[in-house]
Amino acid sequence: MRASRAAGVTLVEVLIAVTLLSLLAVGMLYSMRVGLMAFSKVDTSLMRNRRAAGAQRVVEDELAGIVPVVTPCGGGKILFFQGEPQTMRLISTFSLQQGWRGQPQILELFVIPGENGDGVRLVVNEIPYDGPLSASQVCTGDGHFAPVVAGPNSFVLADKLASCQFQYLTAPDNPSDPAIWQPFFKSKLWPYGVRIQMAPLEPDPSRLQPITATVPLFLYRNPEMQYAD
């Protein structure tokens, strides 16, 4: 009888199969790498957009929660609101730590240089408010506000800004004239609104950029009148 030939594969066929399998594995890994990189870029972009939108919402809530306080300062009483082009002090019922449910805070919003001197950043300090006397701790003996200082507890609201300026909608000297935006707040009445103008250091159409935030202030309490609280 004739012996049957043993079934099998040749060495060339094995090499071809291994090569094809290797190419398939490399293609799958490369596709996964491309997908993960795309996911990472999208996630980073979303986080940046959420951070920018969140910072604007925080600023709007802080200004919306302003409390009309007249505090002792330098032997007299002053309206507790400091308004300068890059510094703003006020008392608000909104805080970063506790939102709307916490203790009122003395808020110090100001502009400092950015990291490595690149642009500027908007930061805020929060000091617990325990009454008009506690607010006088940021006043000097001559009846002015003390300079603001950044510290380890300062929170960065917006970073990588080319510029950041505050403006205040102030009542005009002539009651018949419209209110005007000014870089310094010097009125004896509360401002009608606050505008924070922010410009990005590196404009990018694909990202949500810091924009100008304008917040109206609905304060009708006259600081020169005595109220029966």
C-alpha positions as CSV (number, residue, x, y, z in Angstrom):
1,M,0.0,0.0,0.0
2,R,1.1,3.6,-0.7
3,A,1.8,5.6,2.4
4,S,-0.5,8.7,2.9
5,R,1.1,12.1,3.0
6,A,1.0,13.9,6.4
7,A,-1.2,17.1,6.4
8,G,0.6,20.3,7.5
9,V,1.8,23.8,6.6
10,T,5.1,24.9,5.2
11,L,7.5,27.3,6.9
12,V,6.7,30.0,4.4
13,E,3.0,29.7,5.1
14,V,3.7,30.1,8.9
15,L,5.8,33.2,8.2
16,I,3.1,34.7,6.1
17,A,0.5,34.1,8.8
18,V,2.6,35.5,11.5
19,T,3.4,38.6,9.4
20,L,-0.3,39.2,8.6
21,L,-1.2,38.7,12.3
22,S,1.5,41.2,13.3
23,L,0.3,43.8,10.8
24,L,-3.3,43.4,12.1
25,A,-2.2,43.8,15.7
26,V,-0.1,46.9,14.8
27,G,-3.1,48.4,13.0
28,M,-5.4,47.8,15.9
29,L,-3.0,49.3,18.4
30,Y,-2.4,52.3,16.2
31,S,-6.2,52.8,15.8
32,M,-6.6,52.6,19.6
33,R,-3.8,55.1,20.1
34,V,-5.4,57.6,17.7
35,G,-8.7,57.2,19.4
36,L,-7.3,57.7,22.9
37,M,-5.4,60.8,21.8
38,A,-8.5,62.2,20.3
39,F,-10.5,61.4,23.5
40,S,-7.8,63.1,25.6
41,K,-7.8,66.2,23.4
42,V,-11.6,66.5,23.5
43,D,-11.6,65.9,27.3
44,T,-8.9,68.6,27.8
45,S,-10.9,71.0,25.6
46,L,-14.1,70.4,27.5
47,M,-12.3,70.9,30.9
48,R,-10.9,74.2,29.7
49,N,-14.3,75.3,28.5
50,R,-16.0,74.3,31.7
51,R,-13.3,76.1,33.7
52,A,-13.8,79.3,31.7
53,A,-17.6,79.1,32.0
54,G,-17.4,78.2,35.7
55,A,-15.1,81.2,36.4
56,Q,-17.5,83.6,34.8
57,R,-20.5,82.1,36.7
58,V,-18.6,82.4,40.0
59,V,-17.8,86.0,39.3
60,E,-21.4,86.8,38.4
61,D,-22.7,85.0,41.6
62,E,-20.2,86.8,43.8
63,L,-21.3,90.2,42.5
64,A,-25.0,89.2,42.5
65,G,-24.7,88.4,46.2
66,I,-23.3,91.8,47.3
67,V,-24.4,93.0,50.7
68,P,-24.8,96.8,51.4
69,V,-22.6,97.4,54.4
70,V,-21.4,100.6,56.0
71,T,-18.4,100.0,58.2
72,P,-16.3,102.0,60.6
73,C,-13.0,103.0,59.1
74,G,-10.4,105.6,60.2
75,G,-12.6,107.2,62.8
76,G,-15.6,107.5,60.4
77,K,-17.8,105.3,58.4
78,I,-17.4,104.3,54.7
79,L,-19.3,102.5,52.1
80,F,-17.8,99.0,52.0
81,F,-17.0,98.9,48.3
82,Q,-13.6,99.4,46.8
83,G,-13.6,99.9,43.1
84,E,-10.4,100.4,41.2
85,P,-9.3,99.3,37.7
86,Q,-7.6,96.1,39.0
87,T,-8.9,95.8,42.6
88,M,-12.4,95.3,43.9
89,R,-13.6,94.7,47.5
90,L,-17.1,93.9,48.5
91,I,-19.1,91.7,50.9
92,S,-21.1,88.9,49.4
93,T,-23.4,86.1,50.5
94,F,-21.8,83.8,47.9
95,S,-18.5,82.0,48.6
96,L,-16.5,79.5,46.7
97,Q,-16.4,77.0,49.5
98,Q,-20.1,77.0,50.5
99,G,-22.0,78.6,47.6
100,W,-25.1,80.4,48.6
101,R,-25.6,78.5,51.9
102,G,-22.5,79.6,53.8
103,Q,-21.4,82.6,55.9
104,P,-21.0,86.0,54.1
105,Q,-17.5,86.7,52.9
106,I,-15.4,89.8,52.4
107,L,-14.3,89.3,48.8
108,E,-11.1,90.7,47.4
109,L,-10.9,90.4,43.6
110,F,-7.7,91.6,42.0
111,V,-5.3,91.1,39.1
112,I,-1.8,89.8,39.5
113,P,1.0,88.9,37.0
114,G,0.7,85.4,35.4
115,E,3.0,82.5,35.8
116,N,6.6,83.3,34.6
117,G,5.4,86.9,33.9
118,D,3.2,85.8,31.0
119,G,0.0,87.8,31.0
120,V,-2.1,88.3,34.1
121,R,-4.5,86.3,36.2
122,L,-7.7,87.2,38.1
123,V,-7.7,85.9,41.7
124,V,-9.9,86.3,44.7
125,N,-9.4,86.2,48.5
126,E,-12.2,85.3,50.9
127,I,-12.3,86.6,54.5
128,P,-15.2,85.5,56.7
129,Y,-17.6,88.5,57.5
130,D,-18.8,88.6,61.1
131,G,-20.3,92.1,61.1
132,P,-19.3,95.8,60.3
133,L,-16.5,95.7,62.8
134,S,-14.9,92.7,61.1
135,A,-14.9,94.5,57.8
136,S,-12.9,97.3,59.3
137,Q,-9.8,95.0,59.5
138,V,-9.1,95.8,55.8
139,C,-9.2,99.6,56.4
140,T,-6.3,101.8,57.3
141,G,-6.1,104.6,59.9
142,D,-6.7,107.3,57.3
143,G,-10.0,105.9,56.2
144,H,-8.9,104.0,53.1
145,F,-8.7,100.4,52.2
146,A,-5.5,98.5,52.8
147,P,-3.6,97.0,49.8
148,V,-4.7,93.5,48.7
149,V,-2.1,90.7,49.0
150,A,-2.1,87.3,47.2
151,G,-1.5,84.4,49.5
152,P,-1.6,80.6,49.6
153,N,-5.4,80.7,50.0
154,S,-6.0,82.9,46.9
155,F,-8.1,81.2,44.3
156,V,-7.4,81.8,40.6
157,L,-10.6,82.6,38.8
158,A,-9.1,83.2,35.3
159,D,-5.6,82.6,34.0
160,K,-3.6,83.3,30.9
161,L,-5.2,86.7,30.3
162,A,-3.7,89.5,28.2
163,S,-5.6,92.0,30.3
164,C,-8.2,92.3,33.0
165,Q,-9.9,95.5,33.9
166,F,-12.8,96.5,36.2
167,Q,-15.4,99.2,35.4
168,Y,-18.2,100.5,37.5
169,L,-21.6,102.0,36.4
170,T,-21.9,105.1,38.5
171,A,-24.6,107.7,39.0
172,P,-23.8,111.0,37.2
173,D,-23.5,114.3,38.9
174,N,-26.6,115.5,37.0
175,P,-29.6,113.3,37.8
176,S,-31.0,113.9,34.4
177,D,-27.9,112.4,32.7
178,P,-27.4,108.6,32.1
179,A,-25.2,106.6,34.3
180,I,-21.6,106.3,33.1
181,W,-18.9,103.6,33.2
182,Q,-15.8,104.6,35.2
183,P,-12.5,102.8,36.1
184,F,-12.6,104.2,39.6
185,F,-15.6,104.1,41.9
186,K,-15.8,107.3,44.0
187,S,-19.6,107.8,44.5
188,K,-21.3,107.9,47.9
189,L,-24.0,105.6,46.4
190,W,-23.8,102.0,45.3
191,P,-22.8,101.3,41.7
192,Y,-25.5,100.3,39.3
193,G,-23.4,97.5,37.8
194,V,-19.9,96.1,37.5
195,R,-18.1,95.1,34.3
196,I,-15.0,92.9,34.2
197,Q,-13.3,93.0,30.8
198,M,-11.0,90.0,30.1
199,A,-8.9,89.4,27.0
200,P,-7.2,86.0,26.4
201,L,-3.4,85.9,26.1
202,E,-3.6,83.4,23.3
203,P,-6.9,83.7,21.3
204,D,-8.1,80.3,20.1
205,P,-11.4,80.0,18.2
206,S,-11.6,76.3,19.2
207,R,-11.8,77.1,22.9
208,L,-14.2,79.0,25.1
209,Q,-12.4,82.3,25.7
210,P,-12.7,84.6,28.8
211,I,-15.2,87.3,27.9
212,T,-16.5,90.5,29.4
213,A,-18.8,89.9,32.3
214,T,-21.4,92.6,33.1
215,V,-23.4,92.2,36.2
216,P,-26.2,94.6,37.3
217,L,-26.3,95.5,41.1
218,F,-29.8,96.0,42.5
219,L,-29.0,97.9,45.6
220,Y,-31.5,100.6,46.7
221,R,-30.3,101.1,50.3
222,N,-29.1,104.7,50.8
223,P,-25.9,104.5,53.0
224,E,-26.7,108.1,54.3
225,M,-30.1,107.1,55.7
226,Q,-30.8,105.2,59.0
227,Y,-33.0,102.2,58.5
228,A,-34.9,100.3,61.2
229,D,-33.6,96.8,60.6
